[in-house]
Every structure is written in C-alpha cells, then in structure tokens.
Amino acid sequence: MFKFDRKQLAIPYAIFLVLFVILPLLVVIYYGFTDADGHLSFDNLVFFFSSSKTIGTLLYSLVIAVVVTVICLLMAYPVALILAKGVYSRKHSFLMVFVLPMWINFTLRITALKEILTLLEGNLAYHQFANTIICMVYDFLPFMIMPLFNSLTKLDDSMIEAGRDLGATSFQTLIKIILPLSVPGIISGITMVFLPAMTNYVVLDMVYNSTYIMGSLIGSYFSSYDWNNGSIISAILLILIGLFTIITNRLAGDGERRVS
C-alpha cells in the first residue's frame, strides 16, 4: 500500500506558494526596478521618495490605520472582557452577535452604512476623514474582538482572585494583572486590524472614489498601465508590512513567555 510522507504531502502547498506567492513577488520586483523599456533602473524608487503624492498618501494611510486600530482596541477590549469574564452562560452565542455582520457581503454593508451616514450628515465630502474611520472601524471591529476574547478566555481566574485577595481594586486588577496577561491577544488584534486598514482602498473607493490611501494609489497606477511605479510602491509597502509583522510577532512572543 502506497503511503504519503510529510514531504510528499507538502508538494501541493509548495506548488501553490511558487505560483501564487513567489512568482507574483518576482514580477513586482522586476517591474519595480526596471523602466518602461525593461532596463534596470532606480528611477521608480527615486520617484517614490521624491513625490509628495506618494509620501503624503503613505503618511495619510498610516494615520488612518493608527486611528482605526486605536478606536477598535478601545471599543473591543471592554466587550471582549465582559464576554470572556462575565457571568454569561452563553458567551460564544453573544460573541456571534458581533461576528454575524461579517457574513453579509462587504459591498452591501459599506453601501448601507454610506446611505445611513449620508442621511445623518448630508454631504459626505465634508466629513471624509471621520466617515472613513467610521466605515473601517465598523468593518474591522470583529477582527479585534476575536483575538482579545480568545486571549482573555485563557486567563487563569485564580490569578485575578489572588490579586483581589491581596487588596487590589478592580482597576488595579485590570491594569496590573488582566491587561499585561492579555498582551498576546492585543498584539494579534492590532496586527489583524492595522495591516488591512493601511491598505484597504475599498472603503474610500466606494464612498468617495478617492486615491488617498496606499491601496487605491497602487490600483490607480496599474489602471493607467504604469506598472513600474505601481510595483515599486507595492514592494515598499510590502517591506513596511513585513517589518511591522516581525515587530508584532516579537512582542507577541514576549507576551506569551510572560504569561507562561
């Protein structure tokens, strides 16, 4: 009887990585460091750092991502804490209330929210930044709640009880025990929200038809067949995302070791 070993089982995954990860990255690198004639060139890199449009869009994207991440964290942490450590007998059922909107088509959700904001505020153009934040928070909030809920659920209740027995108030218990021990969940939530918020162009494109975020800017270059500048922006954004992922993974690892 023929048996598969682990190396053979990894072949389909390796083929997938080569076709849909490595080769596309090589194409991006090729176009990013060549000119329109296919010759090696660093003009695209110079253009990125010398253009006020690309640098401004990058900074705007970072601001959007930071604000969305902070708001999601502030809103999601109390919800996750109540669900994980509350007296509810059906915690996962309550959690599904926050997850259910994700089952609805993204386009329909953003369109509906756009119409609601239009009715409440009138002309959306006067509130572009605020409405972008609202739409993204609405979209990414469940991605912050889920890892926080999982992390808080795993906390040992005996440590919380020990802190209270030693005279800690509820606020001191939260700050000195619960919050430090939930760092891995916080890091995971930040990663799951910050990265897509920085590159998500669907909200701006649907609500404002705007290119004020990195994903939209990259799409505009490729739409105009300027693959060289679009590729170099993609490559630089990929490097930034990679650095952020490395940093958050280290922080998450330190948090897990602290918990253990």
N, C-alpha and C positions, 0 to 999 in steps of 0.2 A: 504494500500500500504506500502510495506516494505521500510524503509528509512535507509541509512547508516549514522552513526555519524562519527565524526573525528577519534575516537579510532578504529573503525572497518576498516576505510579506511587505517589506518596506519599498519594493520596486515601484508599485503604483504611486505611492506618495512621492518618491524621488522623481518620477516622470512628471507628476503634477507640478512640483517645485521648479523643475527645469523649464517647463513650457509656460507656466503662468506667473512665475516669480523672477527667476534668474534671467531668462531671455528678455522680458519686458524691461528689467532694470538695465540690461546691457544696451537696449535700444535707446532708453532715456539718456544714458551716459554718452552714447555715441552722438546723438543729436545735440546734447548739451555742450559738447566740446568740439563741435565742427561748425563750419559756416554753411551757407546755402549751397556751396559747390562741393561739400563733403570733405573739405580740407581741415586739418587740425587748427583750432582757433580758440583763444580765450576771450574773444570779444563778448560772448554771451555772459561770461562771468563778470567782466568789467561793466557791462550794461546793467546787470542786476544791482551792483553796489553803487553805481553812479546815477541810477534813475530814481528820482523822487517818488515816482509812481509805485515801483516795486517795494522800496523801503517803507514808504508810507502805508502800503497795503499790508506788509508784514507786521508793522507795529500795530495797525488797527486790528488785525487778526489776533495778535497776542492779547490786546486789551479786551477784545470780545471774549476770547477763551478764558482769560483770568476772571473776568466779571461773572460769566456764566458758571464757571466752576465754583467760585466762592458762594454765589447765591444758591446753587444746587446743594452744596455742602451744608450751608446754614439751614436750609429747609429740610434736607433729607435726614440729617443726624437726629433731630428730635423725633421724627416719625419712626426711624429705624429703632431708636432706643425704646420708644413706647411699645412698638410691636414685639421687640425681642425680649424686653424685661418687664412688660406689663402683665396684668393678671388675666389677659385674654386666653381663652382655651383654644381658640381657632386662629392662631397667629398667621399661619400661612394663607388662610382664607382672606384675612384683612390685607395681607401683602398682595394678593391677586387683584385687589381693587386698584392698586397703583400700577400693576403690570398690564391689566386688561386694555388700556388705551393703546398699548404698543401693538396689539393685534389688528388694529384698524390701519388701513393704508395711510402711509405718511403724508402723501399728497392731499388726501381728504382731510386729515387732521389740521394741517397747516392752512389749507384753504378755509376751513371752518373758523379757525382762530383768526385768520386775517379778516374775515367778514365781521366777526364779533368786535375786533379792535377798531375796524372802520366805523361801525355803528356807535361805538363808545367815544371815539376820538375825532371822527371826521376824516380829514386828510392825513393819511399815514406818512406822507413825506415829511411832515413837521416833527415826527417822533421816530425817525428811522432807527437811531441807536437803541432807544428804550424798547421799541417793538421787536427789534432783532433779538435783544436779550430775553424778552418775554417768550418769544417763539422757541428759542433754543432751550431755555430752562424748561419749558413745557415738554419739549421733545426728549431732553436728556435726564430729567429728574429720576425716572425709574432706574437708569444706569448707575446712579449714585446710591439710591436706596438699597438695591440688591446686595452689593458687597458689604455695605455697612450692616445690614441686617444679618448677613451670614457671619460677619466678624463678631458682632455683639451677642449673637446667639451662642457662640462658642465660649464666651467668658464664663469663668468659674464663679458661681454665685457666692461661694464660701469666702472669696476674697472681698467681695462687696460687704458681706455680713461682718467680716473681721474688721474692716475699716470703720463700720458703724459702731461695733462693739468698743473700739478704741476711742470713740468720741468724735469721729469725723461727721460733719454735717453733710446734707445731701449734695450741696455744691462742692464741698471738698472731696467727697467720694467721686463725683463726676470728673473733677479736674485732675485729681491725683491717682485715681485707680481706673475708672472706666475709659476715660479719654486716652491715656497712654497705652492701654492694652488693646484698644481698637485701632491703633495706628495702621496695621496692615490693611484693614478694610477701608480706612480713609485714603491710603495711597492707591489702592485698587480703584476706588471710586473716582479719585482725581484723574487717574490715567484714562479711565473709560469715558470721562466727560471732556477733559481738556483737549485731547488729541482730535476727536471728531469735531468739537466746537471750533477749533482753529482752522479746520479745512472744510467745514460744511458750507457749501455755497447754495444749497437748495433753498434755504430759508430766504436769503437775500434775493435769489433769482426769482422765487415765486412771489415774494411780497413787493420787491422794489425793482426787479430786473437790473440789479446792481452788480458791479465787479469790485466791491470794496472789501473783499476777503480773498485769501490766497487761492482757494479752490476755484472761485469764479474767475480770478485773474488768469490762472493757468488754462482754464477752459476757453477763455477769450482768445488767448494766443493760438491754441490748437485749432479753434474755429476759423481763425484767419490764416491758417496754414503756416503759421510761424512756429514750426516745431522746435526750432533751435532754442529760442528764448523760453518757450513753454517748458522744454525739457530741463534747462538749467535751473529754472525756478522749482520744478518738481524735485530735482536732485538736491538742491539746498534745503528745501522743506523736509525732504526725507532724512537728511543728516540731522536737522534740528529735532525731528521727532525721535530719531534713534537715540540722540543724546538725552532727551527728556526721559525716554523709556529706561535707559541704563540707570539714570539717577533715581528714578522712582523705584526701580527693581532693587537697588541697593538699600534705599530707605525702607522698603517693604521687608527685605531680608533682615535688616537690623531690628525692625519692629517685631518680627516673628521670633527672633532669638531672644528679645527682651521678654516676650510673653512666655516662652518656654523656660 
